[in-house]
Amino acid sequence: FFCIGVIIMNRSNFLYAVQEILTSAFDFKSASGGICGFAVSSAMREGFSKGLFTNEAGMGSSPIVHASADDTTPEKQGLYGMAEVFLDTTVMCSITGLAIVISDEHISSNGALMLQNALVSSFSEIGGIFCTVAIFMFAACSIVTWSHYGTEAVSFLCKSKSSVIIYRTFFCVMIVFGAVTDISNLFCISDILNGLMVLPNIITVVLLFNANS
């Protein structure tokens, strides 16, 4: 709602923002030959990794939560899973991206500051406070969720309570490590680890598909 407010308050720049996003994504006139190929592959890698980072599609992690839901209907949980990816990536990320570009914060800022400055530009200090609280809440939810994912996985693999205690201790240490690590290095590590999760999951899905067919 805050991002929609930014878009409405800067609606005169809406067409400019859409044009800026589309031209930045598909304009390869400034590059040629091998440079163009590198630019395209780099953009695709960045897009795939950040898309995976935001929606977890293909990682096999969210089914752990869906499997523990009170509703035992697989079809309904599958629909919820697909809706999550659509709402998170197509709706939320598009609105957030538009709010950032429409306020020109993509030019002077980087990372989470882009969104924070975009909200501050339209809602003054309230926007900045909201952004800080929202990021904190999202981070807290992510920490709890990934702790649950890991606990379930370790419990399944090791079948012992001590292994779960060791995992949770290691997890807490990694929270501190993540908080003090350079953000670019952190994203690099997360991209590698996410990729390592996707690979066996995709292979398993293909094998299960072939078995069912």
C-alpha positions as CSV (number, residue, x, y, z in Angstrom):
1,F,0.0,0.0,0.0
2,F,2.9,2.4,0.7
3,C,4.4,1.6,-2.7
4,I,1.1,2.1,-4.4
5,G,0.9,5.5,-2.6
6,V,4.3,6.4,-4.0
7,I,3.1,5.5,-7.5
8,I,-0.1,7.5,-7.1
9,M,1.7,10.6,-5.7
10,N,4.2,10.4,-8.6
11,R,1.7,9.3,-11.3
12,S,2.9,12.0,-13.7
13,N,6.1,9.9,-14.0
14,F,4.3,6.6,-14.5
15,L,4.9,6.2,-18.2
16,Y,8.5,7.3,-17.8
17,A,9.0,4.7,-15.1
18,V,7.6,1.9,-17.2
19,Q,9.7,3.0,-20.2
20,E,12.8,3.2,-18.1
21,I,12.2,-0.4,-16.7
22,L,11.5,-1.9,-20.2
23,T,14.4,-0.1,-22.0
24,S,16.9,-1.0,-19.2
25,A,15.8,-4.6,-19.4
26,F,15.8,-5.1,-23.2
27,D,18.0,-2.3,-24.7
28,F,21.3,-3.9,-25.8
29,K,22.3,-1.2,-28.4
30,S,25.2,0.0,-26.2
31,A,26.8,-3.5,-26.3
32,S,27.9,-5.6,-29.2
33,G,29.5,-9.0,-29.9
34,G,30.9,-10.8,-26.9
35,I,30.2,-7.9,-24.6
36,C,26.5,-8.1,-25.5
37,G,26.4,-11.9,-24.8
38,F,28.1,-11.3,-21.5
39,A,25.6,-8.5,-20.6
40,V,22.7,-10.7,-21.4
41,S,24.0,-13.7,-19.5
42,S,24.9,-11.6,-16.5
43,A,21.4,-10.0,-16.5
44,M,19.8,-13.4,-16.8
45,R,21.9,-14.8,-14.0
46,E,21.1,-11.9,-11.8
47,G,17.4,-12.2,-12.6
48,F,17.2,-15.9,-11.9
49,S,19.1,-15.7,-8.7
50,K,17.1,-12.7,-7.3
51,G,13.9,-14.3,-8.5
52,L,14.8,-17.5,-6.7
53,F,15.8,-15.5,-3.6
54,T,12.4,-13.8,-3.4
55,N,10.0,-16.7,-4.2
56,E,12.0,-20.0,-3.6
57,A,10.3,-21.5,-6.6
58,G,12.1,-24.8,-7.5
59,M,14.0,-25.0,-4.3
60,G,11.7,-27.6,-2.6
61,S,11.7,-25.6,0.7
62,S,8.1,-24.2,0.8
63,P,6.5,-27.7,0.6
64,I,7.9,-28.3,4.1
65,V,5.5,-25.7,5.4
66,H,2.6,-26.7,3.1
67,A,3.0,-30.3,4.3
68,S,2.5,-29.3,7.9
69,A,-0.6,-27.2,7.2
70,D,-3.9,-28.2,8.9
71,D,-5.5,-28.4,5.4
72,T,-4.5,-31.8,4.1
73,T,-5.8,-31.3,0.5
74,P,-2.8,-31.5,-1.8
75,E,-4.6,-29.7,-4.6
76,K,-5.5,-26.7,-2.4
77,Q,-1.9,-26.5,-1.0
78,G,-0.5,-26.6,-4.5
79,L,-2.7,-23.7,-5.6
80,Y,-1.6,-21.8,-2.5
81,G,2.1,-22.5,-3.5
82,M,1.5,-21.2,-7.0
83,A,-0.4,-18.1,-5.8
84,E,2.5,-17.2,-3.4
85,V,5.0,-17.1,-6.3
86,F,2.7,-15.0,-8.4
87,L,1.8,-12.5,-5.7
88,D,5.3,-12.2,-4.4
89,T,7.2,-11.8,-7.6
90,T,4.7,-10.6,-10.3
91,V,2.7,-8.3,-8.1
92,M,4.8,-7.2,-5.1
93,C,8.1,-6.9,-6.9
94,S,6.5,-5.1,-9.8
95,I,4.9,-2.5,-7.5
96,T,8.0,-2.1,-5.5
97,G,10.2,-1.7,-8.6
98,L,7.7,0.9,-10.0
99,A,7.7,2.9,-6.7
100,I,11.6,3.0,-6.8
101,V,11.9,4.0,-10.4
102,I,9.0,6.4,-10.4
103,S,10.7,8.4,-7.6
104,D,14.2,8.2,-9.4
105,E,15.8,6.5,-6.3
106,H,17.4,3.9,-8.6
107,I,19.8,6.6,-9.8
108,S,21.2,7.8,-6.5
109,S,20.6,4.9,-4.1
110,N,21.4,1.2,-3.9
111,G,20.0,-1.9,-2.1
112,A,17.3,-1.4,0.5
113,L,18.0,2.3,0.6
114,M,16.3,2.6,-2.8
115,L,13.0,1.6,-1.3
116,Q,13.5,3.5,1.9
117,N,14.3,6.7,0.1
118,A,11.4,6.2,-2.2
119,L,9.0,6.0,0.7
120,V,10.7,8.9,2.5
121,S,10.4,11.1,-0.6
122,S,6.6,10.6,-0.5
123,F,5.7,10.0,3.1
124,S,8.7,11.7,4.9
125,E,9.8,10.1,8.2
126,I,6.7,7.8,8.4
127,G,7.8,6.1,5.2
128,G,11.3,5.5,6.5
129,I,10.0,4.1,9.8
130,F,7.6,1.8,8.0
131,C,10.3,0.5,5.7
132,T,12.6,-0.2,8.6
133,V,9.9,-2.1,10.6
134,A,8.8,-4.0,7.5
135,I,12.4,-5.1,6.7
136,F,12.9,-6.2,10.3
137,M,9.6,-8.2,10.3
138,F,10.5,-9.9,7.0
139,A,13.9,-10.7,8.3
140,A,12.5,-12.1,11.5
141,C,10.0,-14.3,9.6
142,S,12.7,-15.5,7.3
143,I,15.0,-16.5,10.2
144,V,12.2,-18.5,11.9
145,T,11.1,-20.1,8.7
146,W,14.5,-21.2,7.5
147,S,15.3,-22.5,11.0
148,H,12.1,-24.7,10.7
149,Y,13.2,-25.8,7.2
150,G,16.6,-26.9,8.4
151,T,15.3,-28.5,11.6
152,E,12.9,-30.7,9.6
153,A,15.6,-31.6,7.1
154,V,18.1,-32.5,9.8
155,S,15.5,-34.5,11.8
156,F,14.7,-36.5,8.6
157,L,18.3,-37.2,7.7
158,C,19.8,-37.8,11.2
159,K,16.9,-39.1,13.3
160,S,18.5,-37.7,16.6
161,K,17.8,-34.8,18.9
162,S,21.5,-33.9,19.3
163,S,21.8,-33.3,15.6
164,V,19.0,-30.8,15.7
165,I,20.6,-29.0,18.7
166,I,23.9,-28.8,16.8
167,Y,22.1,-27.5,13.7
168,R,20.3,-24.8,15.6
169,T,23.5,-23.7,17.3
170,F,25.2,-23.4,14.0
171,F,22.2,-21.6,12.6
172,C,22.4,-19.0,15.4
173,V,26.1,-18.4,14.7
174,M,25.3,-17.9,11.0
175,I,22.7,-15.3,11.8
176,V,25.5,-13.2,13.5
177,F,27.9,-13.9,10.6
178,G,25.2,-12.7,8.1
179,A,24.6,-9.5,10.1
180,V,28.2,-8.4,9.9
181,T,29.2,-9.7,6.4
182,D,29.4,-7.5,3.4
183,I,26.1,-7.6,1.5
184,S,27.6,-8.4,-1.9
185,N,29.5,-11.4,-0.4
186,L,26.3,-12.5,1.4
187,F,24.3,-12.5,-1.8
188,C,27.0,-14.5,-3.5
189,I,27.0,-17.1,-0.7
190,S,23.2,-17.3,-0.7
191,D,23.1,-17.7,-4.5
192,I,25.5,-20.6,-4.3
193,L,23.6,-22.3,-1.5
194,N,20.2,-21.7,-3.2
195,G,21.6,-23.3,-6.4
196,L,22.8,-26.3,-4.4
197,M,19.3,-26.7,-3.1
198,V,17.7,-26.3,-6.6
199,L,19.8,-28.9,-8.4
200,P,18.8,-32.0,-6.4
201,N,15.2,-30.8,-6.1
202,I,14.8,-30.3,-9.9
203,I,16.4,-33.7,-10.6
204,T,14.0,-35.3,-8.1
205,V,11.0,-33.6,-9.6
206,V,11.9,-34.7,-13.1
207,L,12.4,-38.3,-11.9
208,L,9.0,-38.2,-10.1
209,F,7.3,-36.8,-13.1
210,N,8.7,-39.6,-15.3
211,A,7.7,-42.2,-12.7
212,N,4.1,-40.9,-12.6
213,S,3.8,-40.6,-16.3
